[in-house]
Amino acid sequence: MAEVVVFGVAGEDHLWLADLKAGTVTRIDPPKQGALADADALRKAGSTVVKTVNLAAAASSADAVFGGFMDG
């Protein structure tokens, strides 16, 4: 199982690192080189980049998630 997940949210310039084992989410500095920098550039241009994640959905609040709702 993955230990961490890096994600970005449409409309935001920064990325986040979710440490699944520790249960934390941390804002990370934009990558300057390498595959993550390439993927970040693609997402900023409007692409969706997915690797070994089979569900990702934005919601307006944690209550919405626990209520079974996801933003369209």
N, CA and C atoms as an extended XYZ file, in Angstrom:
216
Properties=species:S:1:pos:R:3:atomname:S:1:resname:S:1:resid:I:1 pbc="F F F"
N         0.834       -1.179        0.000 N   MET     1
C         0.000        0.000        0.000 CA  MET     1
C         0.878        1.240        0.000 C   MET     1
N         0.397        2.283       -0.637 N   ALA     2
C         1.123        3.549       -0.664 CA  ALA     2
C         1.222        4.120        0.745 C   ALA     2
N         2.344        4.734        1.042 N   GLU     3
C         2.542        5.393        2.336 CA  GLU     3
C         2.162        6.867        2.269 C   GLU     3
N         2.378        7.498        1.089 N   VAL     4
C         2.067        8.916        0.921 CA  VAL     4
C         1.394        9.146       -0.421 C   VAL     4
N         0.639       10.236       -0.503 N   VAL     5
C        -0.003       10.646       -1.741 CA  VAL     5
C         0.266       12.133       -1.920 C   VAL     5
N         0.722       12.526       -3.106 N   VAL     6
C         0.908       13.934       -3.439 CA  VAL     6
C        -0.287       14.340       -4.283 C   VAL     6
N        -0.904       15.467       -3.954 N   PHE     7
C        -2.042       15.913       -4.741 CA  PHE     7
C        -2.076       17.427       -4.847 C   PHE     7
N        -2.754       17.885       -5.872 N   GLY     8
C        -2.997       19.302       -6.079 CA  GLY     8
C        -4.477       19.508       -6.323 C   GLY     8
N        -4.944       20.699       -6.042 N   VAL     9
C        -6.352       21.025       -6.219 CA  VAL     9
C        -6.455       22.060       -7.339 C   VAL     9
N        -7.365       21.841       -8.257 N   ALA    10
C        -7.545       22.764       -9.384 CA  ALA    10
C        -7.730       24.186       -8.864 C   ALA    10
N        -7.016       25.115       -9.491 N   GLY    11
C        -7.110       26.511       -9.099 CA  GLY    11
C        -6.105       26.933       -8.042 C   GLY    11
N        -5.377       25.977       -7.474 N   GLU    12
C        -4.343       26.273       -6.484 CA  GLU    12
C        -2.981       25.963       -7.088 C   GLU    12
N        -1.990       26.784       -6.764 N   ASP    13
C        -0.650       26.600       -7.327 CA  ASP    13
C         0.204       25.584       -6.580 C   ASP    13
N        -0.114       25.331       -5.320 N   HIS    14
C         0.754       24.472       -4.519 CA  HIS    14
C         0.280       23.019       -4.509 C   HIS    14
N         1.149       22.163       -4.023 N   LEU    15
C         0.847       20.739       -3.881 CA  LEU    15
C         0.771       20.392       -2.401 C   LEU    15
N         0.187       19.238       -2.136 N   TRP    16
C         0.049       18.741       -0.768 CA  TRP    16
C         0.593       17.316       -0.697 C   TRP    16
N         1.115       16.964        0.460 N   LEU    17
C         1.602       15.611        0.727 CA  LEU    17
C         0.763       15.038        1.861 C   LEU    17
N         0.035       13.976        1.575 N   ALA    18
C        -0.753       13.289        2.597 CA  ALA    18
C         0.029       12.059        3.036 C   ALA    18
N         0.411       12.020        4.300 N   ASP    19
C         1.103       10.868        4.880 CA  ASP    19
C         0.029        9.969        5.477 C   ASP    19
N        -0.277        8.888        4.788 N   LEU    20
C        -1.387        8.023        5.184 CA  LEU    20
C        -1.137        7.326        6.504 C   LEU    20
N         0.098        6.969        6.765 N   LYS    21
C         0.426        6.279        8.007 CA  LYS    21
C         0.307        7.216        9.206 C   LYS    21
N         0.808        8.444        9.044 N   ALA    22
C         0.778        9.413       10.147 CA  ALA    22
C        -0.573       10.125       10.253 C   ALA    22
N        -1.346       10.092        9.163 N   GLY    23
C        -2.636       10.786        9.173 CA  GLY    23
C        -2.492       12.294        9.084 C   GLY    23
N        -1.476       12.757        8.347 N   THR    24
C        -1.232       14.191        8.229 CA  THR    24
C        -1.250       14.632        6.768 C   THR    24
N        -1.512       15.905        6.566 N   VAL    25
C        -1.447       16.526        5.246 CA  VAL    25
C        -0.612       17.789        5.390 C   VAL    25
N         0.397       17.939        4.508 N   THR    26
C         1.332       19.047        4.596 CA  THR    26
C         1.492       19.702        3.234 C   THR    26
N         1.460       21.021        3.216 N   ARG    27
C         1.731       21.759        1.977 CA  ARG    27
C         3.215       21.621        1.651 C   ARG    27
N         3.529       21.330        0.387 N   ILE    28
C         4.938       21.168        0.011 CA  ILE    28
C         5.339       22.235       -1.003 C   ILE    28
N         6.638       22.528       -1.041 N   ASP    29
C         7.177       23.483       -2.001 CA  ASP    29
C         7.022       22.920       -3.408 C   ASP    29
N         6.782       23.800       -4.386 N   PRO    30
C         6.665       23.318       -5.767 CA  PRO    30
C         7.965       22.625       -6.197 C   PRO    30
N         7.853       21.470       -6.823 N   PRO    31
C         9.057       20.777       -7.294 CA  PRO    31
C         9.710       21.568       -8.419 C   PRO    31
N        11.025       21.608       -8.425 N   LYS    32
C        11.755       22.383       -9.427 CA  LYS    32
C        12.246       21.539      -10.599 C   LYS    32
N        12.370       20.226      -10.397 N   GLN    33
C        12.852       19.357      -11.474 CA  GLN    33
C        12.346       17.939      -11.251 C   GLN    33
N        12.489       17.113      -12.260 N   GLY    34
C        12.114       15.715      -12.158 CA  GLY    34
C        10.679       15.442      -12.563 C   GLY    34
N        10.285       14.202      -12.376 N   ALA    35
C         8.965       13.743      -12.818 CA  ALA    35
C         7.824       14.464      -12.110 C   ALA    35
N         7.990       14.761      -10.815 N   LEU    36
C         6.927       15.455      -10.091 CA  LEU    36
C         6.763       16.882      -10.619 C   LEU    36
N         7.861       17.542      -10.945 N   ALA    37
C         7.784       18.884      -11.541 CA  ALA    37
C         7.091       18.827      -12.896 C   ALA    37
N         7.390       17.809      -13.682 N   ASP    38
C         6.741       17.643      -14.986 CA  ASP    38
C         5.235       17.420      -14.819 C   ASP    38
N         4.857       16.577      -13.877 N   ALA    39
C         3.442       16.304      -13.629 CA  ALA    39
C         2.736       17.553      -13.107 C   ALA    39
N         3.409       18.318      -12.257 N   ASP    40
C         2.831       19.551      -11.730 CA  ASP    40
C         2.593       20.556      -12.851 C   ASP    40
N         3.532       20.663      -13.781 N   ALA    41
C         3.371       21.567      -14.918 CA  ALA    41
C         2.178       21.150      -15.778 C   ALA    41
N         2.004       19.857      -15.977 N   LEU    42
C         0.862       19.363      -16.749 CA  LEU    42
C        -0.451       19.707      -16.062 C   LEU    42
N        -0.526       19.507      -14.754 N   ARG    43
C        -1.779       19.790      -14.047 CA  ARG    43
C        -2.085       21.275      -14.041 C   ARG    43
N        -1.048       22.113      -13.943 N   LYS    44
C        -1.271       23.562      -13.981 CA  LYS    44
C        -1.770       24.007      -15.347 C   LYS    44
N        -1.456       23.235      -16.384 N   ALA    45
C        -1.927       23.528      -17.737 CA  ALA    45
C        -3.319       22.954      -17.995 C   ALA    45
N        -3.902       22.285      -17.000 N   GLY    46
C        -5.263       21.778      -17.139 CA  GLY    46
C        -5.400       20.278      -17.262 C   GLY    46
N        -4.287       19.551      -17.300 N   SER    47
C        -4.356       18.090      -17.387 CA  SER    47
C        -4.631       17.476      -16.021 C   SER    47
N        -5.130       16.275      -16.042 N   THR    48
C        -5.287       15.495      -14.824 CA  THR    48
C        -4.250       14.382      -14.867 C   THR    48
N        -3.450       14.292      -13.827 N   VAL    49
C        -2.382       13.295      -13.758 CA  VAL    49
C        -2.710       12.346      -12.605 C   VAL    49
N        -2.830       11.051      -12.924 N   VAL    50
C        -3.196       10.058      -11.914 CA  VAL    50
C        -2.243        8.873      -12.022 C   VAL    50
N        -1.694        8.460      -10.898 N   LYS    51
C        -0.850        7.267      -10.874 CA  LYS    51
C        -1.141        6.504       -9.585 C   LYS    51
N        -1.668        5.339       -9.693 N   THR    52
C        -2.017        4.423       -8.607 CA  THR    52
C        -2.974        4.986       -7.564 C   THR    52
N        -3.813        5.904       -7.975 N   VAL    53
C        -4.902        6.397       -7.121 CA  VAL    53
C        -6.176        6.077       -7.875 C   VAL    53
N        -7.115        5.396       -7.236 N   ASN    54
C        -8.308        5.011       -7.987 CA  ASN    54
C        -9.567        5.769       -7.584 C   ASN    54
N        -9.437        6.730       -6.655 N   LEU    55
C       -10.554        7.615       -6.345 CA  LEU    55
C        -9.995        8.905       -5.766 C   LEU    55
N       -10.410       10.008       -6.330 N   ALA    56
C       -10.092       11.327       -5.790 CA  ALA    56
C       -11.280       12.208       -6.113 C   ALA    56
N       -11.828       12.881       -5.125 N   ALA    57
C       -12.995       13.723       -5.338 CA  ALA    57
C       -12.929       14.929       -4.416 C   ALA    57
N       -13.283       16.072       -4.938 N   ALA    58
C       -13.343       17.289       -4.130 CA  ALA    58
C       -14.702       17.378       -3.457 C   ALA    58
N       -14.722       17.947       -2.283 N   ALA    59
C       -15.973       18.163       -1.556 CA  ALA    59
C       -15.892       19.516       -0.868 C   ALA    59
N       -17.038       20.081       -0.571 N   SER    60
C       -17.077       21.406        0.047 CA  SER    60
C       -16.727       21.371        1.530 C   SER    60
N       -16.852       20.215        2.160 N   SER    61
C       -16.539       20.104        3.586 CA  SER    61
C       -16.420       18.635        3.977 C   SER    61
N       -15.838       18.394        5.147 N   ALA    62
C       -15.763       17.029        5.663 CA  ALA    62
C       -17.158       16.490        5.941 C   ALA    62
N       -18.052       17.353        6.395 N   ASP    63
C       -19.427       16.924        6.646 CA  ASP    63
C       -20.080       16.386        5.375 C   ASP    63
N       -19.795       17.032        4.243 N   ALA    64
C       -20.356       16.571        2.976 CA  ALA    64
C       -19.856       15.182        2.641 C   ALA    64
N       -18.568       14.929        2.882 N   VAL    65
C       -17.996       13.608        2.608 CA  VAL    65
C       -18.662       12.557        3.493 C   VAL    65
N       -18.741       12.838        4.793 N   PHE    66
C       -19.321       11.871        5.715 CA  PHE    66
C       -20.814       11.689        5.494 C   PHE    66
N       -21.444       12.668        4.836 N   GLY    67
C       -22.849       12.558        4.483 CA  GLY    67
C       -23.062       11.861        3.150 C   GLY    67
N       -21.948       11.491        2.481 N   GLY    68
C       -22.048       10.772        1.221 CA  GLY    68
C       -22.144       11.654       -0.004 C   GLY    68
N       -21.913       12.961        0.146 N   PHE    69
C       -22.020       13.882       -0.978 CA  PHE    69
C       -20.657       14.269       -1.506 C   PHE    69
N       -20.571       14.469       -2.825 N   MET    70
C       -19.360       14.994       -3.466 CA  MET    70
C       -19.781       16.111       -4.402 C   MET    70
N       -18.926       17.128       -4.507 N   ASP    71
C       -19.213       18.234       -5.423 CA  ASP    71
C       -19.157       17.708       -6.856 C   ASP    71
N       -20.003       18.246       -7.710 N   GLY    72
C       -20.075       17.840       -9.102 CA  GLY    72
C       -19.065       18.504       -9.871 C   GLY    72
